[in-house]
Amino acid sequence: MGQRNTNDVLMEPTVFETFESNVRSYCRKYPVIFSKAKGSVLIDQSGREYIDFLCGAGSCNYGHNNDYIKGKVVEYLMGDGLLHGLDMYSIAKGEFIDCLEREILIPRGFDYKVLFPGPTGTNAVEVALKIARKVKGRSNVLALMGGFHGMSLGSLALTTERSARDACGVSLGNVTHVPHPSMMPGFDTIAYIDMLLSDDHSGVDKPAAIIVESVQGEGGINIVSNEWLRDMRALCDKHDMLLILDEIQTGCGRTGSFFSFERADIIPDIVVMAKSLGGIGMPCSIALVKPEYDVLLPGEHNGTFRGFQLAFVAGKAAIEYMMEHNLEAETVRKGRIVEEYLAARLRQIDPSLTFRGLGLMWGIDFGSYPCGTTQQIRKACFENGLILELSGREDTVVKIMPPLVIEDEQLVQGLEMLMKVIAETVNPAGMVPAPQSDMIKPVV
Ligand SMILES: Cc1ncc(COP(=O)(O)O)c(C=O)c1O
C-alpha cells in the first residue's frame, strides 16, 4: 500500500505556488503533495505515510477509500447510474433517504423532513437560518462564542473567529453571541441568556433561534453538558425560539453516537449535517427539519449541486457500514483508549496540561504555554509522520480526530508520536517519559 509507482514523475509544488490563490491554507501546514490514502493513513507522492488525526476536518469518519463504500460507488459508476440530478427524484437519492429513515431516524423516534441544500456544511447552516427566520418572523439568532458554522455570509455571522469575520468586507449582523459555558466555569449561561431574553432593557432583540455545537470543533473542543443541552431545549421553548444543532463536525458517529446530542435525550428543531455524511469525502449536506417547520416553498432554497448522486450512494453505504461494524460502540471504546492514554502520559510530561473530548474528538489545551507552542507541535508531528490540526483561541488546542475505523495499534502509535513531540517541545532539555506497557494496552 502507498508505494509510489517507479514510473511516476514527482510533481513540483510550483504549480500551486504559481497559479493557485493565496487563500490556500492546509497545504502550508503539511507542505507535501498527497497522492493516495487508505484507512487512517495519508500517503504523499514519494510514498511516505502519515497517520491521519485530521480526517478531512471530520469528513472521513469511515476511513479513506473505505472498501465497502468505495465498492458501492464504483458499482454505481460502472452501471451508468445518474450522476447529477438537481433535486429530481432518483433511485440513489430515494435509497439514501430510505436508509437514513430506517437505520437512523425511525429507531430514535425522530420525525424530520430531510432537506437537501447545496452540498457543503455552510449551505445547510444557511437554510436552517432561513427557515428559523421565516418560521418566527424575526431576524436575530443567538450563537455561542467560539462557534464555527461556516464561511458564507449568514453562517459567517454566527462564526466568531476574528480573522474570518474581518476578511468578509461587510458588516455581519442579525446575530447575538452569548458566552459558551466553558468560558466562565461557575457562571450560569442559561440564566444569563434567560435574563437577556426576559429583560425589556437588555437591548437584545428576540431571536428566532439559537445554534449550538454540542462539542465545538474549531472552537477548541468545548463540550456543553447534557444538563446544559436539556436546559437550553427548555429555554428555547420558554422563549419561543428554535433549537438548531450543528452536527456538521460532531455527527456521523464522531462522538460515539450518530448525533452528538443524543446523550442529552433532546430533540432539536433543526439538525444540520455535512462532512462525513457523504461517506468517503463526497460533498453532501442535509438539514433535518421538524415537519411543522418545513415552511420553505418549492424553490425558495436552491442550488445546482444538491443532487450529487454519488454522495447519496456513498452516504447510504456509509450508514450500512456504520451499522454493520458497530461503529458507534467502537468509537466509545476507542475514545476510552485516548482518554486513559492522555490521562497517564500527559501527567508525566506536565501535570498542568488539560485535555477534553468525547468519542474520537479530543483536544489538548496549551493555553498556558507561550504563543507558537502548538504550531511547533503540529510541525514536528508532521515531520514525524502524524497529521493533526489546531483549534481554539489562538490555535492553542491540539486536536486529535482520527477516522473512527482506526486500528487500536495505529491509534496508539499516533498518540505515541504526539506524546514524544509534546515532551520534546515543552521540555526540550528533559527526558522523554517512556511509555509504560500498561498505558498502551487498548482499554476493552
Ligand atoms: C461545526 C461546523 N459547522 C459548519 C461548518 C462548515 O462546513 P463547510 O466547510 O462544509 O461549509 C464546519 C466546517 O468545519 C463545522 O465544523
Ligand as a Chemical Component Dictionary entry (heavy atoms), coordinates in Angstrom:
data_LIG
# 
_chem_comp.id                   LIG 
_chem_comp.type                 NON-POLYMER 
_chem_comp.pdbx_formal_charge   0 
_chem_comp.three_letter_code    LIG 
# 
loop_
_chem_comp_atom.comp_id 
_chem_comp_atom.atom_id 
_chem_comp_atom.alt_atom_id 
_chem_comp_atom.type_symbol 
_chem_comp_atom.charge 
_chem_comp_atom.model_Cartn_x 
_chem_comp_atom.model_Cartn_y 
_chem_comp_atom.model_Cartn_z 
_chem_comp_atom.pdbx_ordinal 
LIG C1 C1 C 0 -19.434 22.767 13.116 1  
LIG C2 C2 C 0 -19.257 23.210 11.693 2  
LIG N1 N1 N 0 -20.262 23.841 11.078 3  
LIG C3 C3 C 0 -20.159 24.241 9.795  4  
LIG C4 C4 C 0 -19.004 24.030 9.077  5  
LIG C5 C5 C 0 -18.911 24.476 7.651  6  
LIG O1 O1 O 0 -18.888 23.373 6.796  7  
LIG P1 P1 P 0 -18.304 23.544 5.318  8  
LIG O2 O2 O 0 -16.848 23.830 5.446  9  
LIG O3 O3 O 0 -18.586 22.241 4.646  10 
LIG O4 O4 O 0 -19.049 24.678 4.697  11 
LIG C6 C6 C 0 -17.924 23.392 9.699  12 
LIG C7 C7 C 0 -16.649 23.188 8.986  13 
LIG O5 O5 O 0 -15.623 22.917 9.548  14 
LIG C8 C8 C 0 -18.053 22.973 11.039 15 
LIG O6 O6 O 0 -17.054 22.355 11.682 16 
# 
loop_
_chem_comp_bond.comp_id 
_chem_comp_bond.atom_id_1 
_chem_comp_bond.atom_id_2 
_chem_comp_bond.value_order 
_chem_comp_bond.pdbx_ordinal 
LIG C1 C2 SING 1  
LIG C2 N1 SING 2  
LIG C2 C8 DOUB 3  
LIG N1 C3 DOUB 4  
LIG C3 C4 SING 5  
LIG C4 C5 SING 6  
LIG C4 C6 DOUB 7  
LIG C5 O1 SING 8  
LIG O1 P1 SING 9  
LIG P1 O2 DOUB 10 
LIG P1 O3 SING 11 
LIG P1 O4 SING 12 
LIG C6 C7 SING 13 
LIG C6 C8 SING 14 
LIG C7 O5 DOUB 15 
LIG C8 O6 SING 16 
# 
